Amino acid sequence: MRVLVVWEPILTTDWRSPTRSTLARLPDPRVRQFWDKNHVVSAALTGIAAHHPPDPRPDCCIDNGFYWDEAILFPPGTRWNDSASSAFWNGPVVKAAPNLEKSLAAVKVPLNAAPANELPASAPPTQR
């Protein structure tokens, strides 16, 4: 399992990339964190949602056209492109976590799997 965390400027206080202490909140080696100042990932998610609308639709988390504070689960083997269908998509993350865990079990994602050695072909911009 690979977890991509994308930080982007949404709130007026989000004027720079996350600090080391913020990044340290997710110390798991399966986690890769990125700063996406120009909302590249959000634009890609908009394209994915246009081709495969999340089912059910997220309860929240679109601000000025940007997706944010959402948990999205793509089944194993999914490639990052506009034809990707999500197995789960909702937020805010803190409220969506229990249902995300159920979806992880449903698609049989092993939670203790070692991280892959490579990032997806079209990985988000700036890795932190």
N, C-alpha and C positions, 0 to 999 in steps of 0.2 A: 504494500500500500504506500502511496506517495501522497503527502499533504502539501498543497501549495497555498501559502498565505500571501495575499496581495494587499498591501497597504496602499491607499490612495488618498489624495486630498479631497475630502468631502466637507468637513466642518471648517469653520473659519480658523480654528486652531491648528488645522492640519497643513501648515505651511512648509514643513520639511519632513524628511524621511524619519521613520521611527528610531528612537534612541536604542542603545544597547540594552537598557533595562526593559524596554518594551519588547524587543526581540527575544529576550531571555525568558519571557513568559511561556514560550513554546520550545523547550529544550530537546524535544524528541528528535532523534537523528533522521526520522522519516519526513520531517518538516523542512520545506524550503520556503524562505520568505523573500518577498520582492517589494520594492518601492516602485509604484507605477504613477509617477507624477502626471503623466499625460492621459491617463485613463484608457490605455491601450487594451487592457484586459476587459474592462467594462464594455468597451465598444465591441470586442469579440463576443462577449456574452450576449449582447444585444442581437448580434447576428445569429448566434446559436438559437436564442429564444425565438427569433423570427422564423427559423426553419423547423424547430421542434419546441413549441411552447411547453414550458414546464407543466407537469400534471401531478398534483394540483398546482395552480398558480401560486407563487410566493405571496405570503400575507403582507409583506412590507418591502422596504429597502430599495426603492428607486428614488433618487433625488437628482433633479435637473437632468434626467435621462441616464444617470449612472447607477448601475447596480452596486450595492455596498452592504456590508454586514450580513452576508448570506453564506450559508453552507450549501455547497453543491457537490453531489456525489455522482461521479461517472463510473459505470461498471468497469471491471477489469478489462484491459485491452483497448479501451476507448482512446482514440487519438484526438488531440486538441484541434478541432476544425469546425466549420459551420454545419457539419452533418452529425455532430455528436448529440446523442440523446442522454439526458440526465436520468438517474434513478431516484434522485432526491434533489429538491431545490427549494429552500425556504430560509427565513431569517426572522428576527435577528438571531445570530448564531447562538447566543446564550439561551434563548427560548427554544430554538430548533434542535438542540443537541439530543434530547431523548428520542425524537422521531428519526433523526439522522442515524442514531445507533441501531434502531429497528431496521432501517433501510440497509445499513451495512451488513446486518445479519441476513437479510432477505436476499441480497446479491452475493452472499457468501464471500465477503472480503475478509481475509484473515487479518485481524488487528495486530498481530505480532509479526507480520511478514517483514523481512529485511527490506530496506530501501533499494530501489533500482539504482543502477550506477549512472544512468543517463537521464536527462530531462526530456520532456516531450519535444518533438521536432520544432514546434512553434512556441517555445516557452515564453512566459511573460518577460518583459524587458530587463530590468536591473535586479540581479540577484543580490541579496544582502547576506 
